[in-house]
Amino acid sequence: MIKEALLLPPKQNDTFTWHGPDMLLNESEWIHNLSLSEVYELEAAAELLESSKKNIATITALDFPLPTLAPKLLKLRAELIKGRGFALLRGLPIEKYSLREAATIFYGLGCHLGNPRSQNAKGHLLGHVCDLGMDSSNPNVRVYQTHERQTFHTDSSDVVGLLCIQTAKSGGASLLVSASTIFNEMREKRPDLLELLLQPIATDRRGEVPAGMLPYFLIPVFNYFRGYLTTIYQRQYIDSAQRFEEAPRLTNQHVEALNMFDALANSPKLNFSMTLAKGDMQFVYNHTLLHDRTAFEDSPDDAQKRHLLRLWLSVPGDRPLSKIFESRFGSTEIGKRGGIIVEDTKLHIPWTKP
């Protein structure tokens, strides 16, 4: 055991390595309350953009001027990719806006943090997260399209952002956990199982297959590259990839390793939860954190059903990624990686809720 542990990447001691209960004790450090003047600045930028008649799907931060807020967003970006890995912006008066106005503000703000990437085969640069009455047992359904518990996972981008438009009748809490802390726990207690998670594992693409690619991708859960420990994980999709006969088989030891990973992620000693209120904007760094959402119950009134807007962002100045990520991210070029592109994908913004 000791010999195997010495071959593993070192124990992680960076800013991404934290325990959830500690984060709850320091909410003021990661909740950023928008001032009234900053809200006005966002509204003015959105109004200017709308009046310009530009295709919003093609804009950059230069098209969404935020004179006083922009420097703060650059600090928030650094907090995401070099700090604790998450942040919450609070105070956007969402009730004042139409869905399009809220989406324009969120998209424009997001462009100051990174470059939006396609979230599905349809080319959606802005996603609608809501229950579409689907079932995740269908291998072509992604879990965010259901009301089910998501389980801890990462998305296929550097950063994921969420804007809460409407909360659920009950449930739907957001959970976060540090992948580096999970790594340290496994390294200390079961280095033999951790070693398996440093080797490529098949993950189902759920029917969204880029040209020339397999219907699954092969990437380790933990990848150590140039001194950075990067995580990519979605247990349900790892399990469903076994439907492909040519996919590498999960052994009993793999299952044991994945089960330990999940048990640690779900430990209240490691994770913590937050409830997103209407107007909250949450940003999470996918390479070092995993996020989850509890199951929820919706109101029978369609206008009161849970609804969030989502951004996938590729962030300038981010860490390098191993070439193995090209099978999922398309490219590893910093600022231009991540997202889902298949044949005939056309990038656009869907303004209406599906």
Buried (B, 14 or more C-beta within 10 A) or exposed (E): EEEEBEEBBEEBEBEBBBBBEEBEEEEEEBBBEBEEEBBEBBBEBBEBBEEEEEEBBEBEBEBBBBEEBBEBBBEBBEBBBBBBBBBBBBBBEBEEBEBBBBBBBBBBBBBBBBBBBBBBBBBBBBBBBBBBEBEBEEBEBBBBBBBBBBBBBBBBBBBBBBBBBBBBBEBBBBBBBBBBBBBBBBBEEBBBBBBBBBEBBBBBBBEBBBEEBBBBBBBBBBBBBEEBBBBBBBBBBBBBBBEBEEBBEBEEEBEBBBEBBBEBBBBEEBBBBBEBEBBBBBBBBBBBBBBBBBBBEBBEEEEEBBBBBBBBBBBBEBBBBBEBBBBBBBBBEBBBBBBBBBEEBEBBBBEEBE
